[in-house]
Amino acid sequence: MSNEKYYVTGNTAEGFVNFLPTNVRNFNHVFILKHPSNKLKTAIIKEVIRRLDSNYKLEILCSALSDNYLDGVIIRKKSIAFIIDNIASSELSGAIEIDLELFLNHSVKPDVSDYLSSYQEYTHKAYNNFKTGLTIHDDLENIYIREMDFKKADKAADQFIQHLLQHVSKQTRTSNTCHRLFGTNTADGIVNIVSELIQPLKRRYYLKGRAGTGKSHFMKKVMRACRSYGFDIELYHCSFDPNSIDMVLIRELDFCIFDSTDPHEFMPERKEDEIIDLYEETVTPGTDEKYEEEIQHITLNYKSYLKKGMSNLKKAGEYVEKMEVQFEFTNHDVHSITTFILNQVK
């Protein structure tokens, strides 16, 4: 079946963020795979996916560590999730922890405390650099905010909402919002899965603009309007500043609108795709040229801290891999553990 992929965790200027609870609200069972090896937990999740793929539509949770790992898999039709212990929280309903060490025949558990400490040290450095970069980025936003016509911005959002919902009936149920990310900062670099997310949708809007030109505000207004109509919403947060929004996706409307600027800039691929350019519509003409030197200086400055943060994450990822080689398990271990877990939900 066609599966969905997205992130519920991210490495941001506010540190590690975890939106898992909104995606498994009131689930019957959330199985938490407990073990220090991300490689083992990922192998089990992949085996669960392999066995269930032909019977259910699955939601695959990508990892903020790197592309080598997964955070979990959700079987929404059965109200069941399998997740790694790193992203578990007290908010989860139906949580069942499974200690994977009980299934492994090892006489000595490896000591990875030094590797773990180094991983945490470099990850913390990355968060500090991202935070500094975001503070500098605020100066860039202020340039455009000074030149913004907020009445035009609100009018553009209102007109878009009217166009989007003009032939749509209100639903007689309460809207549910799942908070997610369509990418994040990892040891592999800045990654996103925008193309995969928007591929099946017919109504795709590419939101253009500059820092501070109201892209996130525009999408929050769209989200609130759709929520008032009772539609379920997938709200994708910015992996740099998680208080900002990068995408609103509503499957019942076959619709999404997303921030299509650097570092996730895309251009329309189909004739039905549309661009909304808030810089052109709401900012004083000539602003880019007027503040060219200042914009260039601020941009280079904040991106230098992003680059430092990404370098820190890459180093942190090296310690993750050093940890992983300390653990041993076999394909038989993965098979038997997966069989045990799936037997619990038959």
C-alpha positions as CSV (number, residue, x, y, z in Angstrom):
1,M,0.0,0.0,0.0
2,S,1.0,3.7,-0.3
3,N,2.6,4.7,2.9
4,E,3.2,8.2,4.4
5,K,6.5,9.5,5.7
6,Y,7.1,12.5,8.0
7,Y,9.0,13.6,11.0
8,V,7.6,14.1,14.5
9,T,11.0,15.1,16.0
10,G,13.6,17.7,15.0
11,N,16.8,19.5,16.0
12,T,15.9,23.1,16.2
13,A,16.9,26.5,17.6
14,E,14.7,25.6,20.6
15,G,16.5,22.3,21.0
16,F,15.0,18.9,20.4
17,V,11.3,19.0,19.7
18,N,8.9,16.1,19.8
19,F,5.4,16.3,18.3
20,L,4.6,12.5,18.6
21,P,1.7,12.8,21.2
22,T,-0.5,14.8,18.8
23,N,-0.1,12.0,16.2
24,V,-1.1,9.1,18.4
25,R,-3.8,10.8,20.5
26,N,-6.2,8.2,22.3
27,F,-4.5,5.2,20.6
28,N,-5.2,1.7,21.9
29,H,-1.6,0.7,22.0
30,V,1.8,2.5,21.7
31,F,4.6,-0.1,21.9
32,I,7.8,1.5,23.1
33,L,11.0,-0.3,22.0
34,K,13.5,0.2,24.8
35,H,17.2,-0.3,24.0
36,P,20.3,1.9,23.6
37,S,20.9,0.7,20.1
38,N,19.0,2.8,17.5
39,K,20.2,0.3,14.9
40,L,18.4,-2.6,16.6
41,K,15.2,-0.6,17.1
42,T,15.2,0.6,13.5
43,A,15.7,-3.0,12.3
44,I,12.6,-4.1,14.2
45,I,10.6,-1.2,12.9
46,K,11.6,-2.0,9.4
47,E,10.6,-5.7,9.9
48,V,7.2,-4.5,11.3
49,I,6.8,-2.4,8.1
50,R,7.8,-5.3,5.9
51,R,5.2,-7.6,7.5
52,L,2.3,-5.2,7.6
53,D,2.9,-3.2,4.4
54,S,0.6,-5.2,2.2
55,N,-2.3,-5.1,4.7
56,Y,-2.3,-1.6,6.0
57,K,-1.5,2.0,5.1
58,L,1.4,2.9,7.3
59,E,2.8,6.1,8.6
60,I,6.6,5.9,8.8
61,L,8.3,8.2,11.3
62,C,11.7,9.5,10.0
63,S,14.6,10.0,12.4
64,A,16.2,13.3,13.3
65,L,19.4,11.4,13.9
66,S,20.1,10.5,10.2
67,D,18.6,8.6,7.3
68,N,20.1,5.4,8.8
69,Y,17.3,5.3,11.4
70,L,13.6,5.5,12.0
71,D,11.6,6.8,15.0
72,G,8.7,4.5,14.5
73,V,5.7,3.3,12.5
74,I,2.0,4.1,13.0
75,I,-0.9,1.8,11.9
76,R,-3.7,4.4,12.3
77,K,-6.5,2.0,11.2
78,K,-5.8,-0.2,14.2
79,S,-4.9,2.7,16.5
80,I,-1.4,1.1,17.1
81,A,2.1,2.6,17.0
82,F,5.6,1.2,17.5
83,I,8.1,3.8,18.5
84,I,11.6,4.1,19.9
85,D,12.1,4.9,23.6
86,N,14.0,8.1,22.7
87,I,10.7,9.8,21.7
88,A,8.4,8.3,24.3
89,S,6.7,10.7,26.8
90,S,4.3,10.6,29.7
91,E,1.5,12.0,27.5
92,L,1.1,8.7,25.5
93,S,-2.0,6.7,26.0
94,G,-1.9,2.9,25.9
95,A,1.9,2.9,26.3
96,I,3.6,-0.5,26.7
97,E,7.3,-0.6,27.1
98,I,9.2,-3.6,25.7
99,D,12.8,-4.1,27.0
100,L,14.6,-5.6,24.0
101,E,17.6,-6.6,26.1
102,L,15.4,-9.4,27.5
103,F,15.4,-11.1,24.1
104,L,19.1,-10.9,23.5
105,N,21.6,-13.5,24.7
106,H,24.5,-11.3,25.8
107,S,26.5,-11.9,28.9
108,V,28.0,-8.4,29.0
109,K,26.3,-5.1,28.1
110,P,28.7,-2.7,26.4
111,D,29.5,0.6,28.1
112,V,28.7,3.4,25.7
113,S,28.4,6.2,28.3
114,D,31.4,8.1,26.9
115,Y,30.1,8.0,23.4
116,L,26.6,9.1,24.6
117,S,28.1,12.0,26.6
118,S,30.0,13.2,23.5
119,Y,26.9,12.9,21.4
120,Q,24.9,15.0,23.9
121,E,27.8,17.5,24.1
122,Y,27.9,18.1,20.3
123,T,24.1,18.1,20.0
124,H,23.9,20.8,22.7
125,K,26.5,22.9,20.8
126,A,24.4,22.6,17.7
127,Y,21.3,23.8,19.5
128,N,23.2,26.8,20.9
129,N,24.5,27.7,17.4
130,F,21.0,27.4,15.9
131,K,19.6,29.6,18.7
132,T,22.2,32.3,18.0
133,G,21.5,32.0,14.2
134,L,17.8,32.5,14.9
135,T,18.4,35.6,17.0
136,I,20.4,37.1,14.1
137,H,17.7,36.0,11.6
138,D,15.2,38.1,13.6
139,D,17.2,41.2,12.4
140,L,16.6,40.1,8.8
141,E,12.8,39.8,9.5
142,N,12.7,43.3,11.0
143,I,13.9,44.8,7.7
144,Y,10.9,43.4,5.8
145,I,8.5,44.0,8.7
146,R,9.3,47.7,8.4
147,E,8.4,47.6,4.8
148,M,5.3,45.4,5.1
149,D,1.7,46.4,4.4
150,F,-0.1,44.3,7.0
151,K,-3.6,45.2,5.7
152,K,-2.6,43.9,2.3
153,A,-1.2,40.7,3.9
154,D,-4.4,40.1,5.8
155,K,-6.5,40.8,2.7
156,A,-4.5,38.3,0.7
157,A,-5.0,35.6,3.3
158,D,-8.7,36.3,3.6
159,Q,-9.1,36.2,-0.2
160,F,-7.2,32.9,-0.4
161,I,-9.4,31.4,2.4
162,Q,-12.5,32.5,0.6
163,H,-11.4,30.9,-2.6
164,L,-10.3,27.7,-0.9
165,L,-13.5,27.2,1.1
166,Q,-16.1,28.8,-1.2
167,H,-17.7,25.5,-2.3
168,V,-17.0,23.6,0.9
169,S,-19.5,22.6,3.5
170,K,-18.8,22.7,7.2
171,Q,-18.2,19.3,8.9
172,T,-20.3,18.3,11.8
173,R,-17.4,17.1,13.9
174,T,-14.4,18.5,15.8
175,S,-11.2,19.1,13.9
176,N,-8.1,17.2,14.9
177,T,-4.6,18.7,14.4
178,C,-1.4,16.6,14.1
179,H,1.8,18.5,14.5
180,R,4.7,17.4,12.4
181,L,7.8,18.4,10.5
182,F,8.5,17.8,6.8
183,G,12.3,17.8,7.4
184,T,14.9,18.8,9.9
185,N,18.6,19.2,10.6
186,T,20.5,15.9,10.9
187,A,23.9,14.4,10.8
188,D,23.3,14.0,7.1
189,G,22.7,17.7,6.6
190,I,19.4,19.6,6.1
191,V,16.9,17.2,4.8
192,N,13.2,17.3,3.8
193,I,10.6,15.1,2.2
194,V,8.4,17.8,0.7
195,S,8.2,16.2,-2.7
196,E,6.9,12.9,-1.3
197,L,4.3,14.7,0.9
198,I,2.8,16.9,-1.8
199,Q,3.0,14.3,-4.6
200,P,-0.5,12.8,-4.2
201,L,-2.2,16.2,-3.7
202,K,-4.1,18.0,-6.5
203,R,-4.3,21.5,-5.0
204,R,-0.7,22.6,-4.2
205,Y,0.2,26.2,-3.3
206,Y,3.8,27.4,-3.2
207,L,4.2,30.2,-0.8
208,K,7.0,32.6,-1.6
209,G,8.4,35.6,0.2
210,R,11.2,36.8,2.5
211,A,11.9,36.5,6.2
212,G,9.2,38.4,8.1
213,T,6.8,38.7,5.1
214,G,4.1,36.8,6.9
215,K,4.3,33.3,5.4
216,S,3.7,31.6,8.7
217,H,1.0,34.1,9.7
218,F,-0.7,33.5,6.4
219,M,-0.7,29.7,6.9
220,K,-1.9,30.0,10.5
221,K,-4.9,31.9,9.3
222,V,-5.6,29.2,6.7
223,M,-5.3,26.6,9.4
224,R,-7.7,28.3,11.7
225,A,-10.3,28.7,9.0
226,C,-10.1,25.1,8.0
227,R,-10.2,24.1,11.7
228,S,-13.5,26.0,12.0
229,Y,-14.9,23.9,9.2
230,G,-14.1,20.7,11.1
231,F,-11.3,19.4,8.9
232,D,-8.4,17.3,10.2
233,I,-5.2,19.2,9.8
234,E,-1.6,18.2,9.4
235,L,0.5,21.2,10.6
236,Y,4.1,21.1,9.7
237,H,6.5,23.2,11.8
238,C,9.7,24.9,10.8
239,S,12.8,22.9,11.8
240,F,14.8,26.1,12.4
241,D,12.1,27.9,14.4
242,P,9.4,25.5,15.5
243,N,7.1,28.3,16.5
244,S,6.8,29.1,12.8
245,I,4.7,27.0,10.3
246,D,6.1,25.6,7.1
247,M,3.1,23.7,5.7
248,V,-0.7,23.2,6.2
249,L,-1.9,20.0,4.6
250,I,-5.6,18.8,4.6
251,R,-6.1,15.5,2.9
252,E,-9.9,15.8,2.8
253,L,-9.5,18.9,0.6
254,D,-6.7,17.3,-1.4
255,F,-4.8,20.5,-0.5
256,C,-1.6,21.9,0.9
257,I,0.1,25.3,1.1
258,F,3.8,25.4,2.1
259,D,6.8,27.7,2.5
260,S,8.7,27.2,-0.7
261,T,11.8,29.2,0.1
262,D,15.4,28.4,0.9
263,P,16.3,25.8,2.3
264,H,13.3,24.0,0.9
265,E,12.6,26.0,-2.3
266,F,10.5,24.3,-5.0
267,M,8.9,25.5,-8.2
268,P,5.5,24.3,-9.6
269,E,5.6,21.1,-11.6
270,R,2.0,20.9,-12.8
271,K,-0.2,23.4,-14.5
272,E,-2.6,23.3,-11.5
273,D,0.1,24.3,-9.1
274,E,0.0,28.0,-8.0
275,I,2.5,30.4,-6.5
276,I,1.6,33.0,-3.9
277,D,4.3,35.6,-3.6
278,L,3.9,37.7,-0.4
279,Y,7.0,39.8,-1.2
280,E,5.4,40.9,-4.5
281,E,2.0,41.5,-2.9
282,T,2.7,43.1,0.5
283,V,6.2,44.6,0.6
284,T,7.3,48.0,-0.6
285,P,8.8,47.7,-4.1
286,G,12.6,48.0,-4.1
287,T,13.1,46.7,-0.5
288,D,15.6,44.1,-1.6
289,E,17.7,46.7,-3.4
290,K,17.3,49.4,-0.7
291,Y,18.7,47.2,2.1
292,E,20.9,45.0,-0.1
293,E,24.2,45.4,1.9
294,E,22.4,44.9,5.3
295,I,20.5,41.9,4.1
296,Q,23.6,40.3,2.7
297,H,25.6,40.9,5.9
298,I,22.8,39.5,8.2
299,T,22.2,36.5,5.9
300,L,25.9,35.6,5.8
301,N,26.1,36.0,9.6
302,Y,23.1,33.8,10.6
303,K,24.0,31.2,8.0
304,S,27.5,30.9,9.5
305,Y,25.9,29.8,12.8
306,L,23.6,27.4,11.0
307,K,26.7,25.9,9.3
308,K,28.4,25.6,12.7
309,G,25.3,23.9,14.1
310,M,25.2,21.4,11.2
311,S,28.9,20.7,11.7
312,N,28.2,19.9,15.4
313,L,25.3,17.6,14.4
314,K,27.6,15.8,12.0
315,K,30.1,15.3,14.8
316,A,27.4,14.1,17.1
317,G,26.3,11.6,14.4
318,E,29.9,10.2,14.4
319,Y,29.5,9.3,18.1
320,V,26.1,7.7,17.4
321,E,27.8,5.4,14.9
322,K,30.6,4.6,17.4
323,M,28.0,3.6,19.9
324,E,26.2,1.4,17.4
325,V,29.2,-0.8,16.6
326,Q,29.3,-1.8,20.3
327,F,26.0,-3.7,20.0
328,E,25.5,-7.0,18.4
329,F,22.3,-8.7,17.3
330,T,21.3,-11.2,14.6
331,N,18.6,-11.3,12.0
332,H,17.1,-14.1,14.1
333,D,16.9,-11.7,17.0
334,V,15.0,-9.2,14.9
335,H,12.7,-11.8,13.6
336,S,11.8,-13.3,17.0
337,I,11.3,-9.9,18.7
338,T,9.1,-8.7,15.9
339,T,7.0,-11.9,16.0
340,F,6.6,-11.5,19.8
341,I,5.5,-7.9,19.4
342,L,3.0,-8.5,16.6
343,N,1.5,-11.4,18.5
344,Q,0.5,-9.0,21.2
345,V,-1.8,-7.1,18.9
346,K,-3.5,-9.9,17.0
